[in-house]
């Protein structure tokens, strides 16, 4: 996403900056969750693994979240 000073000023003047930023945050969170779910599904990280080996499940899910966050950051910058 590119910085656009005209769009920024228009949003500030119109009072819509918070709504715009909330929408961007929501979209980024949805993208992050979709990526995490896709990674977990691809690797077979499921509720059965969570019950069998909770520590491994937590490690994998944390790894997916960190990777997905980096992907989202790159996509939105």
DAWO-V993173 format. One record per helix or strand of 3 or more residues. SS is the DSSP state (helix for helix, strand for strand). FROM is the first residue (numbers start at 0). LEN is the number of residues. Records with the same first field share a line. If there is no record, write none. Layout:
SS=FROM-LEN ; FROM-LEN
//
This chain:
helix=4-10 ; 16-27 ; 46-6 ; 53-23
//
